[in-house]
Amino acid sequence: PEFKYPKSTQPVSQHLSRISAFYTSHAMMLALTLVGSSHFVGNPIGLLKNISGGVAGIFVKPPWESVPDLLGRTVSGSLETVSKLSGTVGENFSRALPKDYRHKLQKAQKA
């Protein structure tokens, strides 16, 4: 978002407070977007984008096109989220295994 500030005769401390609040809220929004789109939570932002695209289609396309599109996007987004979440669980589980056992597994996979 763009920072817009009207001309004002307020004290400098109020200006600095308002500027600080703006950039703090912007930083928090970016942090939440980063966490929401990361793999360890299954990318819920991607899921919401898929579903919202399908919902938007309901208002633009005829029903016989929009309903299958919404269902397809919902299923696709859900499966993508589950896939990323299960991949993260698998990666974390493999890190919990003893190092020598992981080494044996890697050798067996290469053979």
C-alpha positions in Angstrom: 0.0 0.0 0.0 1.0 3.5 -0.6 1.5 5.9 2.2 -0.6 9.0 1.7 -0.4 11.8 4.2 -2.3 15.1 3.9 -0.8 18.4 4.8 -1.3 19.1 8.5 -0.2 21.3 11.3 0.1 18.5 13.8 3.2 18.2 15.9 6.1 16.2 14.5 5.6 13.5 17.2 2.1 12.7 15.8 3.5 12.5 12.3 6.2 10.1 13.4 3.7 8.0 15.3 1.4 7.8 12.3 4.2 6.9 9.9 5.5 4.3 12.4 2.0 2.7 12.7 1.7 2.6 8.9 5.0 0.8 8.4 4.5 -1.5 11.3 1.1 -2.7 10.0 2.6 -3.1 6.5 5.4 -5.2 7.9 3.0 -7.4 9.9 0.9 -7.9 6.7 4.0 -9.0 4.8 5.1 -11.3 7.6 1.6 -12.9 7.8 1.6 -13.4 4.0 5.0 -15.0 4.2 4.0 -17.4 6.9 0.7 -18.1 5.2 2.3 -19.0 2.0 5.1 -21.1 3.5 5.1 -24.9 3.0 5.1 -25.9 6.7 1.5 -24.7 7.0 0.4 -26.1 3.7 0.1 -22.8 1.8 -3.3 -21.6 2.9 -2.9 -18.4 0.9 -2.7 -20.4 -2.3 -5.8 -22.3 -1.2 -7.7 -19.1 -0.6 -6.6 -17.7 -4.0 -7.8 -20.9 -5.7 -11.2 -20.8 -4.0 -11.7 -17.0 -4.4 -10.9 -17.4 -8.1 -13.7 -20.0 -8.3 -16.1 -17.8 -6.4 -15.4 -14.8 -8.6 -16.2 -17.0 -11.6 -19.7 -17.5 -10.2 -20.5 -13.9 -10.9 -18.9 -13.8 -14.3 -19.6 -17.1 -15.9 -22.9 -19.0 -16.5 -23.7 -21.5 -13.8 -22.9 -24.6 -15.9 -19.3 -23.3 -16.3 -18.8 -21.6 -12.9 -19.9 -24.5 -10.6 -17.4 -27.1 -12.0 -14.7 -24.4 -12.0 -15.3 -23.7 -8.3 -15.3 -27.3 -7.4 -12.2 -28.0 -9.5 -10.3 -25.0 -7.9 -11.4 -26.1 -4.4 -10.3 -29.7 -4.9 -7.1 -28.6 -6.6 -6.2 -26.1 -3.8 -7.1 -28.5 -1.1 -5.0 -31.3 -2.6 -2.1 -28.9 -3.1 -2.3 -27.8 0.6 -2.5 -31.4 1.8 0.4 -32.4 -0.5 2.7 -29.6 0.8 1.7 -30.3 4.4 2.4 -34.0 4.1 5.7 -33.3 2.4 6.7 -31.1 5.3 5.8 -33.7 7.8 7.8 -36.3 5.9 10.8 -34.0 5.7 10.7 -33.3 9.5 10.2 -37.0 10.2 13.2 -37.9 8.2 15.3 -35.4 10.1 14.3 -37.1 13.3 15.8 -40.4 12.2 19.4 -41.3 13.2 22.1 -40.0 10.9 23.5 -43.5 10.1 20.1 -44.8 9.3 19.4 -41.9 6.9 22.7 -42.6 5.2 21.8 -46.3 4.7 18.4 -45.2 3.2 20.1 -42.8 0.8 22.5 -45.6 -0.3 19.6 -48.0 -0.8 17.6 -45.4 -2.9 20.6 -44.9 -5.2 21.1 -48.6 -5.8 
